[in-house]
Amino acid sequence: MLQVSVEHVSIAYERTTVLKDISFSVEEGDYICVLGENGSGKSTLLKGILGLVPLQEGTVSFHGETERTHVGYLPQQTQTQKDFPASVMEVVLSGCLNSKGKRPFYLRKERETALYNLKRLGIGELKKKSYRNLSGGQQQRVLLARALCATDKIIFLDEPISGLDPVATSEFYQLIEQLNKENHISVVMVSHDVGTALKSANKVLHITREGCFFGSKEEYLQSGLGAEFLHAWNGGETK
């Protein structure tokens, strides 16, 4: 079932085009790895899809039960955000803001949803801890729990393993794969960890300055663009 369609999207900052003619779609259960050189506009694309930056051209459409206000988003963290002075429960509950609407308080159902997502990510015991005092891996799990409070359909992740140690990175990828395979949550993830990210993905969106490649992982690996990019990522070595 089609969830999101992106058609001929271009985005500009101060009249300079940073993303040009991008088209792809997200089907229910997809795991899409978003690749590209630094500065190719990968993070900007996610923000455009979510309505956080305006489109210069093109359209983004949500289909079926998927709505823009009910998707999960895990952006790159700044140092200020890592030092945010709030409890883990408060951070996760903020993922329910769209469902809360104008109410000045959270309902019992929303608190139960937050606690459920904390527990299923293995961090229920941290609910009263200060977010700023957590390790990088724990913070990413908290933010993932927050994203899951907003949706059970689709999550967008922007470099979620940046700054994590190898153990935390492996555990985080396992969580994402579990959510995709067992809970049928669609995943669209920007990553520089090409080899590991591709292991679980079923589709690849590779953004270039001229446009993009979108297709199955197998098609990408057999394409000239995929072979060239992976060769460069491997340091020019054949593996």
C-alpha positions in Angstrom: 0.0 0.0 0.0 1.3 3.4 -1.0 2.1 5.7 2.0 4.0 8.6 0.6 4.7 9.9 -2.9 7.4 12.5 -3.7 7.2 13.9 -7.3 9.8 16.1 -9.0 10.7 17.9 -5.7 13.2 20.7 -5.8 14.2 22.8 -2.7 16.2 26.0 -2.6 17.8 28.1 0.1 18.1 31.8 -0.6 17.5 31.2 -4.3 20.2 28.5 -4.5 18.8 25.1 -5.5 20.1 22.4 -3.1 17.9 19.6 -4.2 16.7 19.0 -7.8 14.0 16.9 -9.3 13.7 14.1 -6.7 11.0 11.5 -7.2 10.3 8.3 -5.2 7.6 6.6 -3.1 7.3 4.8 0.1 5.2 1.6 0.3 4.0 0.0 3.5 6.9 -2.1 5.0 9.6 -0.4 3.0 13.1 0.1 4.4 14.7 2.9 2.2 18.3 3.9 2.6 19.0 7.4 1.5 22.5 7.9 0.2 24.5 10.7 -1.4 27.6 12.8 -1.1 27.9 15.4 1.6 25.9 18.5 0.7 23.6 16.6 -1.7 20.5 17.6 0.2 19.6 14.3 2.0 18.6 16.0 5.3 16.9 18.8 3.4 14.8 16.2 1.6 13.4 14.8 4.8 12.6 18.3 6.1 10.8 19.1 2.8 8.7 15.9 3.0 7.7 16.8 6.6 6.9 20.4 5.7 9.7 21.9 7.8 11.1 23.7 4.7 9.2 24.9 1.7 9.3 23.2 -1.7 10.6 25.1 -4.7 8.9 22.7 -7.1 7.1 19.4 -7.0 4.6 17.8 -4.6 4.6 15.5 -1.5 1.5 13.5 -1.0 0.5 11.2 1.9 -1.9 8.3 1.2 -4.3 6.1 3.1 -4.0 6.3 6.8 -0.6 8.0 6.7 -0.7 11.7 7.5 2.1 14.2 7.6 1.2 15.1 11.2 1.4 11.5 12.3 4.8 10.3 11.1 7.9 9.7 13.3 11.0 11.9 12.8 14.4 11.5 14.4 16.6 14.4 13.2 20.3 15.0 13.8 20.9 16.3 17.3 22.8 19.5 18.1 24.9 19.7 21.3 22.3 22.0 22.8 19.6 19.4 22.2 21.8 16.7 23.8 21.9 18.9 27.0 18.1 19.4 27.1 17.1 19.7 30.8 14.1 17.4 30.8 13.2 13.9 32.1 13.2 11.0 29.7 9.4 10.6 30.1 8.9 14.3 29.2 10.9 13.9 26.1 9.1 10.8 24.9 5.7 12.3 25.8 6.4 15.2 23.5 6.0 12.8 20.6 2.2 12.9 21.4 2.0 16.7 20.9 0.0 16.3 17.6 -2.6 14.0 19.2 -2.8 16.2 22.3 -3.7 19.2 20.3 -4.6 22.3 22.3 -5.2 20.3 25.6 -2.9 21.7 28.4 -2.3 18.1 29.7 -1.6 14.6 28.4 -4.3 11.9 28.7 -3.7 8.6 30.4 -3.7 6.9 27.0 -0.9 9.1 25.8 1.2 8.4 29.0 0.6 4.7 28.5 1.8 5.0 24.9 5.0 6.7 26.0 5.7 4.1 28.6 4.9 1.3 26.2 7.5 2.6 23.7 10.1 3.1 26.4 9.6 -0.5 27.5 9.7 -2.0 24.0 13.0 -0.2 23.3 14.4 -1.6 26.6 14.7 1.7 28.4 11.6 1.7 30.7 13.8 2.0 33.8 15.1 5.3 32.5 11.8 7.2 32.5 12.6 9.4 35.5 16.2 10.0 34.5 17.5 13.3 33.1 17.8 13.1 29.4 21.0 15.2 29.4 22.8 12.6 31.6 22.2 9.6 29.3 24.8 8.0 27.0 24.5 8.7 23.3 23.0 5.3 22.6 20.4 5.8 25.4 19.5 9.3 24.0 18.9 7.8 20.6 16.6 5.2 22.0 14.7 7.9 23.8 14.3 9.9 20.6 13.2 6.8 18.8 10.6 6.1 21.5 9.5 9.7 21.0 9.1 9.2 17.3 7.1 6.0 17.8 4.7 8.0 20.0 3.7 9.9 16.9 3.2 7.0 14.6 2.9 3.2 14.0 3.2 3.7 10.3 6.4 5.3 9.1 9.6 6.8 10.6 12.1 9.2 9.0 15.7 9.0 10.5 18.5 11.4 9.7 21.9 10.0 10.6 20.7 8.3 13.7 23.9 6.6 14.5 26.2 9.6 14.3 28.5 9.8 17.2 27.5 6.4 18.6 30.1 3.7 19.5 30.1 0.4 17.6 28.1 -1.5 20.2 25.4 1.2 20.4 25.4 1.5 16.6 24.8 -2.3 16.1 22.1 -2.3 18.8 20.3 0.7 17.2 20.3 -0.9 13.7 18.9 -4.1 15.3 16.0 -2.0 16.8 15.2 -0.4 13.5 15.2 -3.7 11.7 12.9 -5.2 14.3 10.5 -2.3 14.0 10.5 -2.7 10.3 10.2 -6.5 10.0 8.1 -7.4 13.1 6.0 -4.2 13.5 5.8 -3.4 9.7 6.8 0.2 10.3 8.2 1.8 7.1 11.7 3.3 7.5 13.3 6.1 5.5 16.8 6.6 6.8 19.7 8.9 5.8 23.0 7.2 6.6 26.7 7.5 5.9 27.2 4.0 7.3 26.6 2.6 3.8 27.5 -1.0 4.3 25.5 -1.6 7.4 22.5 0.5 6.3 22.2 -1.4 3.1 22.1 -4.8 4.8 18.5 -4.2 6.0 17.2 -1.9 3.3 15.0 -3.2 0.5 15.2 0.0 -1.6 17.8 2.8 -2.2 17.4 6.5 -2.9 20.7 7.9 -4.0 20.6 11.7 -4.4 23.0 13.5 -6.8 23.3 17.1 -7.8 21.5 16.3 -11.1 18.6 14.2 -9.7 18.4 10.8 -8.1 18.4 7.0 -8.4 15.5 5.1 -6.9 15.0 1.4 -7.0 15.6 -1.9 -5.3 18.8 -2.6 -3.4 19.7 -5.2 -6.0 19.2 -2.8 -8.9 21.3 -0.2 -7.1 24.2 -2.6 -6.4 24.2 -3.5 -10.1 24.0 0.1 -11.3 27.1 2.2 -12.3 26.2 4.8 -9.7 26.0 2.2 -6.9 29.2 0.4 -7.9 31.1 3.7 -8.1 29.7 5.0 -4.8 30.5 1.8 -2.9 33.9 1.6 -4.4 34.7 5.2 -3.2 33.1 4.4 0.2 35.4 1.4 0.6 38.4 3.7 0.0 38.9 2.6 -3.6 39.3 -1.1 -2.6 37.5 -4.1 -4.0 35.8 -6.1 -1.3 
